[in-house]
Structures are given as structure tokens and as C-alpha cells.
Amino acid sequence: MSVTAHEADPIIIGLIIIVFISSYAIISSEKVHRTLVALGGGSLTMLLLVMPGILTYEDLILKLISWRTILFIIMMMVIVNLAARSGLFQFIALYLVKLTKGEIKLMYVSFFLLTCAISPFFDTITTMLILGPLTIEISRVLEFDPRPFLISEAIAANYASSATLVGSIPNIIIADIAELQFLDFIIYIGPLAIILVVSSLPILFLLNKKHLEPIEIVAAIFTIDPQVVITNRRLFYFSIGAIILIIFGFSLSPFIGMEPALIAFVIAAFLLGFSGEDPEEVFNDVDWSSIFFIIGLFVIVEGLSVVGVIDAIAGMIKPILEINPALAIAIILIFSALTSSVVDNIPIATALAPLLVTVNLGRYLFWPLIVGVNIGGIVLPISSPASALAVSMAEKEHKPISFLDFLQVGLFVAVVLIVISFLYFGLIFVILGIPG
């Protein structure tokens, strides 16, 4: 997606850098809505590129914005919204409650594993919007504290999403910039994701054990047939089929010559057509705010590429990364995780991926970037939308999650996961010499 650098007046370069730094600073402060900041910064960047004649308006629109990525994200949101409308996710959750017979520790493990199973295929916001309300409703009926569930779900939703290309918006952005395929994620990050899940579960369980006291079982809950939550039976079965097709389609995309965006578009169109749902209502549920946020960021970051800033930065850091592959992995993994813990990981991914393309030291460096930006979202309750949603849901139940409570769990788990990830990447890329 990165564009060719053009010669530009130093004043223009300086102004574009100021727009970039200011936009990221304001986004991190969370005092102004991030979409407004991104669109404002993108508009200023456009003016600074078009008015001096550095780019034509047509080139700017066509080259600075990855419409393939934007289309892909929109279509995935449509598919998820339709599946949610069918009652598919509620069905799964209620089935798990019956399966565990309401035993709180088993439910905790089940909901954690369900989060890990869903996250690789749906973005973190969607995952929390699916599981959070279900957790709240079940906690009301069975009268248990939902906070350890919500914290663990938010943590799992963030890092487990690194397993596939579609697991999070940063994954999609990085994959598009680095030209990574769906199968590449399965091969290089799939095993790590399993290791991280297995490693984090006992840690989270021990950290939350004191809050998982036995509860009095409400027998009525087990008489409920999970099928009662299915609101649209035809859409329910079509959604299952669509999800299976997505997984197979994305896996086979390099062999069938179809881009994931095209596969998502076709499946979303057919699912919407056969759903019986009102298209206007479905599209109203698309997170358009995030879509325009990403569009604005594309313009801001690619503006730096156009005037040669990315090339200059790459020239400075390349000698450091060239010292040793293990050092390069550690720097990218830790830096992306740290920055993503205080700034939304979408702008971090959008800024760092083009930089690694320009550095051009090997594709293996994109994998620690992907894992790092996803792990960074678990450190603070404001580190990612999923974490913020978990805190918001708890507050509405008058069971607030304090900043310190989330930090104590999130930071400890993040450190463990970063160490494991470094050892994993060091083993396969440094010791074994797999090219990535």
C-alpha cells in the first residue's frame, strides 16, 4: 500500500510531521473522539499534498487509502452482525452454561476458551459485544460476580485475535501492507496462539480464583432449551455455513486466486440476500466510526511515505535492526506492545507496518509486530476497545473494575506472553532459521 516518495519542500514535510504527531497525541489523550481526530488530520494531510502539487487528488484517493482493506473490514462486520442477529452466539453461550451445569469454575474456563475460539475470526470489539452481554445476563440469573469473566474475556479477545488474518483490524492492515496470506498466519502464529492460550489460562485462573466462589444453582436455567434464543432459524444455519466457508475460503485464497476481500464480499452479499433481514438495519449496525477512523489514519501515515519521512526513519533504524535478528524481534515485539498499551493499536499498526516494508530486512519481522500490537491491548483498561467495553459493562452492573484491578492482571499476563512470544520467534526464526 505504501506509495513512492516524492520531493517536497522542507516546510511541507515539517507540517505533515506535525499533523502526524499531533493526531497521535490527541488520539492517545482520548479527549477528542478518535474518528474526528483521524479525519481532521487526514484532511490537513490531503491539503498539504494536493495544494503544492505533490499529488493530484485522484492519486491521493487511489494510492493513500487501501480500499481493499476497507471493503474487507466492512464485509466482515456485516457477516458478524447477521450471525449475531440469528442468535448463533447466544445459543453457544447458553449451551455452555448447561454443559457446565452452572459450576462457576468450569463456566469461567468455558467462557475463556469460547473467547479464544471466537477471537481469531472476529475483531475484538465484536467478540466482546457477543460475549460481554451474555456473561452479564448469565451472572444476573446465577448471581455471581461477572468481573473476573469480563477481564479474562477482554484479555483473551485481544491476544487470541493474532492467530488469523481476520482476528483484528491491525492484522488486516498489516497483512495488506506486508502482503501476508491467511495461511501464513495459521502457519507462523497459529502454534504460538495455542501456546499463549494454554499458558495464560492457569495464570488467569489463579489470579481470579478468590472471586470464583461456588454459587447456588438456579435449576430453572437448565430447563431452558438453547434453541429458544435462535431468532431466525434460516439465518442461524446460513451463518454457520458462512463461517465455515470463510475459514475454507481464506485458507484456500492463494490457490484459487481470490482475495480475502472478494471472498468476504461474496459471502456477505449471499448471507444478506438469504437472511430475510432488512439491509438498512444491518448496515446501520456496521461500525462506521471505526471505518472512517482507519481511512483518516491511512491518509496521515501514507502522507509521511509520500514526502520521504518513512524512508528517512527506516534508514536510521535499519542498522540497529541489522545487528542481530533476535534483537530486532525483541525491539519490535516490546516497542509495539508498549505503544499499543497507551495508544489504540490500529494507528500503531498503520504507522509501523510501512516502516518495516521500507526497512526490508525480511518478512519475519512482521509477525512480532502483529503479536505485539495485539498483546499491548491487554495491559490497561483503556488499551483497547475490548478492554474499555469490559470495564463499561461492569460499571453498568454496579460492579466497577478499577484501573489498578485491571492493570494487576493485564500487565502480569502481558509480560508473560511477551516473553513466551520472544522465545517462540527466536526459536523458529533465529535458531531454526525459518525465513518467515
C-alpha positions in Angstrom: 0.0 0.0 0.0 2.9 2.4 0.6 3.5 4.9 -2.2 6.6 6.2 -3.9 8.3 9.1 -2.1 8.2 12.5 -3.8 10.4 15.5 -3.4 8.7 18.1 -1.2 9.5 21.5 0.4 11.0 21.1 3.9 8.2 23.3 5.3 5.6 20.9 3.8 7.5 17.9 5.3 7.6 19.6 8.7 3.9 20.4 8.6 3.0 16.8 7.7 5.1 15.5 10.6 3.4 18.0 12.9 0.0 16.8 11.8 1.1 13.1 12.3 2.5 13.7 15.8 -0.4 16.0 16.9 -3.0 13.5 15.6 -1.5 10.6 17.5 -1.0 12.7 20.7 -4.7 13.7 20.7 -5.9 10.2 19.9 -3.9 8.9 22.9 -5.3 11.6 25.2 -8.8 10.3 24.4 -10.2 13.8 25.0 -11.5 14.1 21.4 -13.2 11.3 19.6 -10.6 9.4 17.6 -12.5 9.4 14.4 -12.8 13.2 14.4 -9.0 13.4 15.0 -8.2 11.0 12.2 -10.5 12.7 9.7 -9.2 16.1 10.7 -5.5 15.0 10.4 -6.3 13.2 7.2 -7.9 16.3 5.7 -4.9 18.5 6.6 -2.5 15.9 5.1 -4.6 15.9 1.9 -4.4 19.7 1.6 -0.7 19.7 2.3 -0.1 17.1 -0.5 -2.6 18.4 -3.1 -2.2 22.2 -2.8 1.6 22.3 -3.6 1.0 19.8 -6.4 2.9 16.9 -4.8 -0.1 14.6 -5.6 -3.2 15.0 -7.6 -6.5 14.5 -5.8 -7.1 11.3 -7.9 -3.7 9.9 -7.0 -4.2 10.8 -3.4 -7.6 9.0 -3.1 -6.5 5.9 -5.1 -3.0 5.4 -3.6 -3.2 6.6 0.0 -6.2 4.6 1.1 -6.3 0.8 0.9 -9.9 0.4 -0.3 -9.3 -3.4 -0.4 -8.8 -3.4 3.4 -11.7 -1.0 4.0 -14.1 -3.2 1.9 -12.8 -6.4 3.7 -13.5 -4.9 7.2 -17.0 -3.7 6.2 -18.0 -7.1 4.8 -16.7 -8.9 7.9 -18.7 -6.6 10.1 -21.8 -7.4 8.0 -21.3 -11.1 8.4 -20.8 -10.9 12.1 -23.8 -8.7 12.6 -26.0 -11.1 10.7 -24.7 -14.1 12.7 -25.4 -12.2 15.9 -28.9 -11.4 14.8 -29.6 -15.1 14.2 -28.9 -15.9 17.9 -25.9 -18.1 17.0 -23.6 -16.7 19.7 -26.3 -16.7 22.4 -27.1 -20.3 21.5 -23.4 -21.3 22.0 -23.2 -19.4 25.4 -26.4 -20.9 26.8 -25.3 -24.4 25.6 -22.0 -23.9 27.6 -23.9 -23.0 30.7 -26.0 -26.1 30.5 -22.9 -28.2 29.7 -21.0 -27.0 32.8 -24.1 -27.4 35.0 -23.6 -23.9 36.3 -20.3 -24.8 38.1 -18.6 -21.4 38.2 -15.0 -22.5 37.7 -16.0 -24.7 34.7 -18.0 -21.8 33.3 -15.1 -19.5 33.7 -12.8 -21.8 31.8 -15.5 -22.5 29.2 -16.2 -18.8 28.5 -12.4 -18.1 28.3 -12.0 -20.9 25.8 -15.0 -19.7 23.9 -13.5 -16.3 23.7 -10.2 -17.8 22.4 -12.2 -19.8 19.8 -14.2 -16.8 18.5 -11.4 -14.1 18.6 -9.3 -15.5 15.7 -12.3 -15.0 13.4 -14.0 -11.8 14.7 -12.5 -8.5 15.7 -12.0 -7.8 19.4 -14.9 -5.3 19.6 -17.3 -7.8 18.1 -16.0 -10.6 20.4 -16.7 -8.5 23.5 -20.1 -7.4 22.1 -21.0 -11.0 21.7 -19.7 -12.4 25.0 -19.9 -9.5 27.4 -23.7 -9.1 27.4 -24.1 -12.9 27.6 -21.8 -13.0 30.6 -23.8 -10.2 32.3 -27.1 -11.9 31.7 -25.9 -15.3 33.0 -24.3 -13.6 36.0 -27.6 -12.0 36.8 -29.5 -15.3 36.7 -26.9 -17.3 38.6 -25.9 -14.3 40.9 -22.1 -14.4 40.5 -19.6 -11.6 40.1 -19.0 -11.1 36.3 -15.8 -9.1 36.7 -13.2 -11.9 36.5 -15.1 -13.2 33.5 -15.1 -9.8 31.7 -11.4 -9.1 32.4 -10.4 -12.5 31.2 -12.6 -12.3 28.1 -11.1 -8.9 27.2 -7.6 -10.2 27.6 -8.3 -13.3 25.6 -10.1 -11.3 22.9 -7.0 -9.2 22.3 -4.1 -11.6 22.2 -6.0 -14.6 20.7 -7.0 -12.4 17.8 -3.4 -12.5 16.5 -3.9 -16.1 15.3 -5.5 -15.3 11.9 -5.6 -12.5 9.3 -9.2 -11.6 10.2 -8.8 -11.7 14.0 -8.3 -7.9 14.4 -8.3 -4.8 12.3 -4.5 -4.3 12.9 -3.9 -7.8 11.5 -5.9 -6.9 8.3 -3.9 -3.7 7.9 -0.5 -5.3 8.4 -1.4 -8.2 6.2 -2.4 -5.9 3.4 0.8 -3.8 3.7 3.1 -6.8 4.0 1.2 -9.0 1.5 0.6 -11.8 4.1 -1.9 -14.5 3.4 -4.5 -16.2 5.6 -2.5 -19.5 5.7 0.7 -17.6 6.7 -1.0 -16.6 9.9 -2.0 -20.2 10.6 1.5 -21.4 10.0 3.5 -18.8 11.8 1.3 -17.6 14.6 -1.3 -20.4 15.0 1.1 -22.6 17.1 2.1 -19.6 19.2 -1.6 -18.7 19.8 -2.2 -22.1 21.2 0.8 -21.9 23.4 -0.3 -18.5 24.7 -3.8 -19.8 25.5 -2.5 -22.8 27.3 0.0 -20.6 29.3 -2.4 -17.8 30.2 -5.4 -19.9 31.3 -3.8 -21.2 34.6 -2.4 -17.7 35.3 -5.7 -16.0 34.9 -7.4 -18.8 36.8 -5.1 -18.4 39.8 -5.3 -14.5 39.7 -9.1 -14.7 39.8 -9.5 -17.8 41.9 -10.7 -15.9 45.0 -13.5 -14.4 43.0 -14.8 -17.8 41.7 -16.6 -18.9 44.8 -19.3 -21.7 44.4 -22.7 -20.3 43.7 -26.2 -21.5 44.4 -27.5 -23.1 41.2 -30.8 -21.9 39.8 -32.3 -25.1 38.5 -34.6 -23.3 36.0 -31.7 -22.3 33.9 -31.0 -25.9 32.9 -34.6 -26.5 31.7 -34.1 -23.8 29.0 -33.6 -25.2 25.6 -30.7 -23.3 23.9 -32.7 -23.2 20.7 -35.1 -20.7 22.2 -32.5 -17.9 21.6 -32.5 -18.6 17.9 -34.4 -15.7 16.4 -34.0 -16.5 12.8 -33.6 -20.3 12.1 -32.8 -19.9 8.4 -30.2 -17.2 9.1 -28.8 -19.3 12.0 -27.9 -22.2 9.7 -26.8 -19.9 6.9 -24.5 -18.1 9.4 -22.9 -21.4 10.4 -22.3 -22.2 6.7 -21.0 -18.7 6.0 -18.4 -19.0 8.8 -17.3 -22.4 7.5 -17.0 -21.0 4.0 -15.0 -18.0 5.3 -12.4 -20.2 7.0 -12.0 -22.5 4.0 -12.1 -19.6 1.5 -9.5 -17.6 3.3 -7.3 -20.7 3.7 -7.5 -21.5 0.0 -7.4 -17.9 -1.3 -3.7 -18.2 -2.5 -4.6 -21.3 -4.5 -8.0 -20.2 -6.0 -6.8 -16.7 -7.0 -9.4 -14.8 -4.9 -8.5 -12.1 -2.4 -10.0 -12.4 1.1 -11.8 -9.1 0.5 -13.6 -10.6 -2.5 -14.4 -13.8 -0.6 -15.9 -11.8 2.3 -17.8 -9.6 -0.2 -19.4 -12.6 -2.0 -20.3 -14.4 1.3 -21.7 -11.3 2.9 -23.8 -10.5 -0.1 -25.3 -14.0 -0.3 -25.8 -14.2 3.5 -27.6 -10.8 3.5 -29.7 -11.8 0.5 -30.9 -15.1 2.1 -31.2 -13.7 5.6 -34.6 -12.1 5.3 -33.2 -9.2 7.4 -33.6 -5.5 6.5 -30.4 -4.4 4.7 -30.7 -0.9 6.1 -30.8 -2.2 9.7 -27.9 -4.5 9.1 -25.7 -1.7 7.6 -26.8 0.6 10.4 -25.1 -1.8 12.8 -21.7 -1.5 10.9 -19.2 0.4 13.0 -18.8 3.2 10.5 -16.9 5.3 13.1 -14.0 2.8 13.0 -14.2 2.6 9.2 -13.6 6.4 8.8 -11.1 6.3 11.6 -9.0 3.9 9.6 -9.5 5.9 6.4 -8.1 9.0 8.1 -5.1 7.1 9.5 -4.2 5.7 6.1 -4.0 9.2 4.7 -2.0 10.6 7.7 0.6 7.7 7.7 0.9 7.4 3.9 1.4 11.2 3.8 4.7 10.5 5.6 5.6 8.0 3.0 4.9 10.4 0.1 7.3 13.1 1.4 10.0 10.6 2.3 9.8 10.6 6.1 9.3 6.8 6.3 12.3 6.2 4.2 14.4 8.5 6.4 13.3 6.8 9.6 13.9 3.4 8.1 17.4 4.4 7.1 18.1 5.4 10.8 16.7 2.2 12.5 17.8 -0.3 9.9 21.4 -0.5 11.2 20.1 -1.2 14.7 17.8 -4.0 13.5 20.5 -5.5 11.4 22.8 -6.0 14.4 21.0 -9.3 15.3 17.7 -10.9 14.3 16.9 -11.7 17.9 17.5 -8.1 18.9 15.3 -7.0 16.1 12.5 -9.3 17.2 12.8 -8.1 20.8 12.7 -4.4 19.8 9.7 -4.7 17.5 7.8 -7.0 19.9 8.4 -4.9 23.0 8.0 -1.5 21.3 4.7 -2.4 19.6 3.3 -3.8 22.8 4.3 -0.8 24.9 3.0 1.8 22.4 -0.2 -0.2 21.8 -0.8 -0.2 25.6 -1.2 3.6 25.6 -2.4 4.3 22.0 -5.0 2.4 20.0 -3.3 -0.5 18.2 -4.8 0.5 14.8 -2.7 3.6 14.4 0.4 1.8 15.8 0.0 -1.0 13.2 -0.7 1.6 10.4 2.5 3.5 11.3 4.9 0.6 11.9 4.0 -1.8 9.1 5.1 0.6 6.2 8.3 1.3 8.2 9.1 -2.5 8.2 8.4 -2.7 4.5 10.9 0.1 3.8 13.5 -1.4 6.2 13.1 -4.6 4.1 15.0 -7.0 6.4 12.7 -9.9 6.0 9.1 -10.8 6.4 9.7 -12.5 9.7 9.7 -9.1 11.4 6.0 -8.6 10.7 5.0 -11.5 13.0 6.3 -10.0 16.3 4.7 -6.7 15.2 1.3 -8.4 14.8 1.6 -10.2 18.2 2.9 -7.1 19.9 0.1 -4.8 18.9 -2.5 -7.4 20.0 -0.8 -8.1 23.3 -0.5 -4.4 24.1 -4.2 -4.1 24.2 -4.4 -6.2 27.4 -2.3 -4.0 29.7 -4.7 -1.2 30.7 -8.5 -0.9 30.8 -8.0 1.8 28.1 -5.5 0.0 26.0 -8.1 -1.4 23.6 -11.8 -1.1 22.7 -12.4 -4.6 24.0 -10.9 -3.8 27.4 -12.8 -0.5 27.6 -16.1 -2.4 26.8 -15.4 -4.9 29.6 -15.0 -2.0 32.1 -18.1 -0.2 30.8 -20.3 -3.4 31.1 -19.1 -4.0 34.6 -19.9 -0.4 35.6 -23.4 -0.7 34.3 -23.9 -3.7 36.6 -22.6 -1.5 39.6 -19.6 -3.8 39.9 -16.8 -1.4 38.7 -13.4 -2.7 37.6 -10.8 -0.3 38.9 -7.8 0.8 36.9 -5.5 -1.0 39.3 -7.5 -4.2 39.3 -7.3 -4.5 35.5 -3.6 -3.4 35.5 -2.6 -6.0 38.0 -4.0 -8.8 35.9 -3.3 -7.4 32.4 0.3 -6.3 33.0 1.3 -9.6 34.5 -0.2 -11.6 31.7 1.2 -9.3 29.1 4.8 -9.7 30.4 4.5 -13.5 30.4 3.0 -13.5 26.9 5.7 -11.2 25.5 8.5 -13.4 27.0 6.9 -16.6 25.5 6.4 -14.9 22.2 10.0 -13.8 22.1 11.2 -17.3 22.8 8.9 -18.7 20.2 10.0 -16.3 17.4 13.7 -16.7 18.5 13.4 -20.4 18.1 11.7 -20.5 14.7 13.4 -17.5 13.0 16.8 -17.4 14.7 17.7 -20.8 15.9 15.8 -22.9 13.3 16.4 -20.2 10.6 12.9 -20.4 9.1 12.6 -17.4 6.7 9.1 -16.3 7.8 
